[in-house]
Amino acid sequence: SGGNQQKVVLGKALMTGPKVVMLDEPTRGIDVGAKLEIYEIINQLTEAGKAVLLVSSELTELIGMSDRILMLHEGRIGGEFSRAQATQENLMEAAMGHAAAPVMQA
């Protein structure tokens, strides 16, 4: 199944012991059970001190899995949101370039 294939690819990548992991649409096209397993792997990575860069078109996934979210508009950062600031409405506005989106201060 697609979920098993994605877990195998992720497992192989993690065998090298990376400090940073980039996941591009890791749950696209897989069932809910497999998604939950992928989410658990991501949580384990962050608990182990790894940095995870998650690229997803699913806003609920981004809101649920991210500490910080950068939304792009025309190849540039349209907004930067903490978990507390991130709502589907805020994220969509930033992605569409319709509103001045908040940018977190470092």
N, C-alpha and C positions, 0 to 999 in steps of 0.2 A: 504494500500500500504506500501511498505518498507519504504518510506520516512516518512509517518505518524508514523509508528512504531518507527523509530529512533528518531523522534521529541518527542514522548511520553516518551521514555526511558530517553532522555536527560532532559526533563522537570522534571521528577520524581527525577533524580539525583540532579538537581539544587534546588529543594525544601529544601534541607538540608543546603543551604547557604555555599557551600564550598569555600575556598580561592584558591584552585588549582583544576582544572578540567582536567582529562586525557581522551582524545577521541581517540579511536583506530579505524581507518578506518570509520569515521562517515558518509561518503558519498558513501561508496561502495554499488553498486547495486541500487542506487536511481536515479530518473530522474533529469534533469537540474533544474527544478523549485524547487524541494525539496532541492537540493544542495544549491541553492542560499539562501533558508530559513535557512539552517543549518549554512551557512557562516555568515548570519546576526546575528544569535544567538551568534556565536563565537565572532564576532566583538563587540556585546553588552557586553559580558563577559569581554573582555579586556578593553573596555571603562570604565567598572565599577571597574577596578583595579584587576580583577581576573587573575591568571596565568593559561594559557592553554597549556597543553602538547598535541600536535597533532601528532599522528602516522598515516602516510599515505604512500601508495605506488605510489600515483599520484604526480609526481614531480611538475607539474604546480600548483597543490593545495598547496603543501608545499611552493613554491616560492611566491604564491599570498597571503597566509594567515599568513606567519611566519615572525617574526622579526629576529629570529636566527634559524639556522637549523644545527642539528647534524646528520651526516650520519654514519651509522654503517657498519663495514666490519668485518666479522668473530667474531661478538660479542664485538668488540672494536670500539671506535670512530675513524673513518677513515678521518673525516674532520669536521670542524665547520665553518659555513658561516654566515655572516651578510646578510641581504636582498640584499644589493648592490653587494655582492660577488656571490650570488647564481645564477648559470645558470644551465640549465639541464645538460650540458656537465660536469661542475665542480662536480655536485652532483653525476652523474653516475660514474665518475672517482674515487671519494672517496668511493662510495659504492662497487666498484669492486676492490679497492685496487691497481689500476693501476698507480696512480700518488701521489706524495706528495701533499696532500690537505692542504690549509691554515687552521690554527687554530687561532681563535681570541684570543687576549690577554685580560685578565680580567681587 
